[in-house]
């Protein structure tokens, strides 16, 4: 599944990438080279980042689901243990 960005996000990413190249690498790139670099990053590196996010989400959800058993568990058939086995007539 290719990673795509909505147009607004793509424009902001391109502006950020161009600024990074200018300020950190002393390299002024135009829109076309910037778009090509952004496309390369999304195609080549993006899936690794996306997959890591999916894995992190799975681990988080699995941990939360595992907690449900302890948080929502109610002991069954405890009436007689609470009353020490005595019937109400004996009290």
N, C-alpha and C positions, 0 to 999 in steps of 0.2 A: 504494500500500500504506500504510494508516494506521499510524502509530506508536503502539503501546500499551506500557504498562508493566505488569509483574506487580504484583499487589496490594501486596506488601511495598514494592517500589520506588516505587509510586505514593504510598503513605502517607508514605514518607520524603521524596519530592519535594515533596509538599504541605506537610509540616512545614517543610522548608527554605524553600519559597516564602513561607509565612506569616511565618517568622522574618525573611527578607530584607525583606519589606514593613514589618514592625514596626521593625526596627533601622535600615534604610537610608532608608526613606521616611516613617517615623513614621506608618504607616498600619496599623491593626489590621484584618485581614480575617478573616472566619469561614471555616468549612469550605466552604460552598457557593460563595462568590465565589472562594476559593482553587482549588477543583476546576475551576470554569469557566475561570479564568485558566490553569491547568495544561493543560487540554484545548485552549485556544486556542494556547498555546505549542507543544504537541505537533503540532497540526494545521497551524499556519501556519509555524512556524519549524523544527520538528523535521525535516521532509524535507530542508531545506538542510544541516543538520548531518549527517544520515544520508548524504546523497549525497556530501558532502565526505569523510566517512570511507570510503565505498566507493571513491571516486577515489584517496584516499591509499593504500588497501590494494592497489588495482590497480597503481599506480606502484611500490610496494614490491615486490610479487610479480614484476612485469615486470623490475625491476632484478635481483632474485635469480635469475630464470630466465636472464637474459642472462649472468650470471656463471658459470652451469653450464658453458657451452661452454669457457671458459678454464680452469675449475677441474677439469673432468673429461675434458678432451681428452687423448688419447694419440696421438702421432705413429705413423703406420703405416709398415710396410715399412722399418724403420731398421737392420735387421741389417747390410746391406752398407755402410751409411755409418758404422756403429760400428767395423767391422773394416777400414775403409779400402779396401774392395773386394778384399782378398786372401782367397783360400780358406784353409781350415785346413791343407791339404796344403803350401802355400807357406810357412807359418810355421815 
